[in-house]
């Protein structure tokens, strides 16, 4: 059961702020596939392993195109691979702007 503070932190994605330290250290980028837990790798299908080919990010295409409605890991992986295949500075800028809007509106939970 979540507390009021916890719900507020999650609603406005403030619980993600500690990951900024990882971005500053160079372990993560601002945009890229979300990092996975080590135990999740064992469940990857071969085609999903390509998600691991680039640095994980603080935000990603999945988060701005239906994070709350996409529960299928294969669909999430397809979005990450689409990001990898079509990467551009423009795409990163769009994802960052959409993330900022989601955080301000509180729809990023």
N, C-alpha and C positions, 0 to 999 in steps of 0.2 A: 504494500500500500504506500503510495507516494504522499509526501507531505506537501503542504502549500508551497513551501520554499522550493522543494524539488520540482513540483509542477511548473512553477514560475521559471526556474533555471532551464528546464527542458523546453518549455514553450518558446522561450527566446534564445535557445541554443547556447545559453551562457555556460552550460556544462562542457562545451567544446573549447572554451578559452584555454585550458591547460595545454591543448594540442598546439597552440601558437608557439610554445616553447620548442616543440619538435620542429616546427617550420623554421624558426630562427636558428636552430642547431643544424638544419639541413637534412634531418631525417625524414621530413615530409615536405610537400609543396603545398601551396594554397589550394590548387585544383589538381585533382587526379582521383583514381579509384580509391574508395575508402579503405583504410587498413583493415586487415582481417586478423583474427586471433589465430595463433599457430595451430590450434587443434582443428580449425575449420579447413585448413589446407588439405587434410587427409580426405575430405569429402569432395574435393574438386574433381570434376571430370577433366580429361586432358585438354579440351578446347578452352576451359575456364582458366587454366594455368597462365595464359597470356596476360591476365589481369595483373600478375606479379612482375611483368616486364618493365614497368615504370614506377617511379616513386609515388607512394600513396599520397593522397591529398586531404586537406581539411574539409573541402566540399567537392561535390562531383555532380555529374549529369543526373544520376539517380535521385539526388537530394532535391533537385529543382524541377524534376519532371514527374513527381508522383511518389515521393518517399513514403508517404502514409498509405498509399494505395497499392504499391508494388511489393508484394510479399513473396513472390516467386524468385528464388535465387538465380535461376537461369535467366530471367528477364533482367535482373540487376546486372548480371555478368554481361549480357548482350549490350546494355547501355554503356558499361565500362569499356568494352571492346570497341563500340562505336566511337567513344571518346578517343581511345588510343588511335584508331584508324583515321579519324578526321581532325586530329588535334590542330589547333591554330591559336595564336594569341587572341584573335577575335572570339573564338569559342570560349577560351578562359575568361575573357572580359565579360561575356554574356553570362556565364555561369556565376561569376563573382557578383555581378549586379543583381541577378535573380536571387542569389543567396542573401544579399543584403536586404532586399525587399522582403523576403520570407522572414528574416529575423526581425525586422522592424514591425511587420504585421503580426508576428507571433504565429505564423503558419509553418514554421520550421520544425515543429515537434513531431 
